[in-house]
Amino acid sequence: MVEYLIDMIERLTTRGDALLIYLVVINVVTFIMYGIDKWKAKESMWRIPEATLLGMAIIGGSIGAWLGMRVWHHKTLHKKFRYGIPLILIVQIALFFLCACGTSSVSQRSTYGIEQDSIEAISDKVWAYSQGHPNGFTLDIRTMSEPKEGIAVSYSMTQNSHSRNQLDMVVRHALRNDGYIGGWFSSADSLYFFDSSKLFPETSLKEALLFGKANGQLSVFILSTSTEIPVNGKVAEIIERDTLLVGTTGDYRPLSFCEEDGTYWGFGIEVAKEIAKRLGVETKFAKTSWPTLSADVLAEPQLFDLAIGGITITDARKKNMLMSDGYLANGKTILCRAADANRFHCLADIDKPDVRVMVNPGGLNEQFADEYLTHATTIVHQQNEEIPSLIAEGMADVMITEITEAPYYVQTDARLAAPLLNKPFTHGEIGVLMRKGQEDLLLMVNNCINQMKEDGTLRRLLEKYGLHR
């Protein structure tokens, strides 16, 4: 009987949202109208016609009318109201249950043309399938196959259903709605749990999260990457905001550069935009710097969601923050004047007192110079993007840079050379940096990076910026 009532209520609410809203509105309005008419009676003002008050009850406002009579002590002595309003209310309640019972009765006999014995047969198949998939599954019970893509979200109505004896109700709900069932084995309870699920396209994460919240779920599940995204996590916050806030230095051609008019461009900038696109949100960039990068990532209140653009993955950064999978190979090299290209063949040729090495402050370039170039003369220049021109003009002999940055300046300034480009001093990868506690965002970023590798997006960007070495 309980299952029957739950099934009936669920059927009416899932299919009658507009009717429910109408009934709430009409009853609130009717209740207020009775109060206004009572006030007008006291003030000897022009009254609301009785036909209107009765009509509001007839068109669905009978509960509001009945409450209005009791609360406002209005029309209680008028027979047409004293007996008429309760009669209208009783008739409407009877009609409600008649329709509900009739609809539910039909659904019990047949759901999308499937009889009860067929529902039991499907339940048997789902149960058998679950025994071989204890780690979880999402199953299309119309074809008994697992979809490879989509975002699965459970309905609240079938939540916490478990074991074979409760599976028929889940199957009935699934067939009436979307045709998908999720299941998993709980070792803590030694039970198989099942729920009816709705499947969203993977481009509709926002809609999936909203549906998950409305159904009291803790997370949604992305099938293609086997990723759980909390409905109240960082990703949900970004999607609700409709903007991904990205910190970047804007001084590192061709990965991240900010023009005088505030326009950002570069390989890393396009990677950030691609991540935002796959989240279904816009991108907004915020300026940071190499000396303040870590502090800005950890700042309270938070300045941005993640940082991108020439940020090498290191153990030190991973100790205090989160770093994504690498999306671009990197390593230390040098820029020098083209006329001095034959002067530098190895690190020892640079680590000499007469060699002036210029670096930007606060980043790995300065750390590298301090650790490996103890005999050279180190010059710290605040603006990283100005150093190549200063090298070309003879203000220093060598710039410590990356194999991702050096080719751009060689191609755009004939006065410069990168003689050790193919023999980098270090080997690493560039990734996306973010604060701890945003593991759901890290999962999404890694998923996006892997998808970009698989679908050729990264390769096209590498070729566009001359980074396809």
C-alpha positions, 0 to 999 in steps of 0.5 A: 500500500505504501509503495502504491501511494508513493507511486501515485504521488510521484506520478502526479508531481512529476507530470503535474508541476504546472497544475500544482503551481496553479493550485497553490497560486489560485488558493493563495489568491482566493484566501487573500480575496476573502480577507479583502472582502471582509475588510471592505465589509467592515469599512462599508466599501464596495464589495467583491461579488459573491459570484466571484468568491464562489467562482474562485472556489469552483476553479480550484481555490476551494481550500483557500476559500474554506480557510478564508472563511475560517481565518477571516470569519467571513461568509460563515452564516451564508448558506451558499458559502457555509455548505457550498464551499465544503461541498465544492472542496469535497467534490474536488478532493474526490475528483483528485483521488479518482484521477490519481487512482485511475492513472496509477491503476493503469500504470500498475497494469501497464507501464509503456505497454509493459505488464507487471510480469514483464516488469518482474522479468526486467527486474530479474535481469537487472538483479542478475546484472548487478551480481556481476558489477558490484562496483556500480553501473548505469544500465539502459533497461530497455536494451540492457546495455550500459551507456558510455557517455552522459551524466547520470543523476538519481531520482529522489523517489527511488533513492535508498531502494535495495535488494531484489524485493524493492527493485520492481518499483525502481524498474517501474519508475525507470520505464515511466521516466527515462529508462535508466537504473543505477546500481552498486553494492554497499559493503558496509550494509552488505546490500545492493542499492538501486535507483532510477536515473536521468541521463543528461548530455555531458554538455549539460552539466549545469542542468544535471547539477540543478536536477541533482540538487532538486532531488536531494543528491550529493553528486552527479556521475559523468559516465565517460570519465567515471567522475563524481561531481558534488552538487555543492562543490567547487565545480557547482559554484563555478557553474552557478556563477557561470564564469571560470575565474582564471589567474595568469601572469600575462607576461609569458609569450606564447603561453599567456600574454596580456596586451595593453588593452587588457586582451589576453592571448596565448596557448595557456589562455586557449586551454583555459577557455577550452576548459571553461567551454567544456564546463559550459561557462564563460572565462574571466582572467585575473592578473597575478605575478610569478612572485605572488602566484602561490599567495594569490592561489591561496588568498582569502577570499579566493581571487580566482578558481585556478591559475594557468600559463607556463606553470611547471608542475613541481613537488613543492607546488604539489605539496601545498596546492593541487596541480593538474596533469601535464598538458605541455612538455617543458624544460629550461633553456636559454636565449642569447644574441644570435651573434653569441650562439656559438659561444654557449654549448653547455651549462658550464659555458654560461656559469662564468663570471663574465656572463650576465644572466637575466631572469624574472623574479619569484619563479623557477627561472630565478631558482634555476639561476641561483642553484646552477649558475653560482659563478655567473652574474645574475640580473633580476628584471621585474618584467619577464616580457621585456627581457628578450629585447634587453638581451638583443640590445646587449643589456645582458648575455643570456636569459634563462627561459623555457623551451616553450617560450624561447622559439617564439622570440627566435621566430619574432626577433632575428637578433636572438637565438636559442642554441640549446633548445634541443638540449634542455637543462631540465625536463618537466611539464606545464599544468594547471594550479589550484588550491587544495579542497577543490578536488572536484575541479581538479578531476574536471580539469584533468578530464578536460585535458585528457579529452583535449589530447584524445580529440586533437584539440591540444595538437591543433593548439600546439601547431598554432603556437609553434609548440609542436616540437 
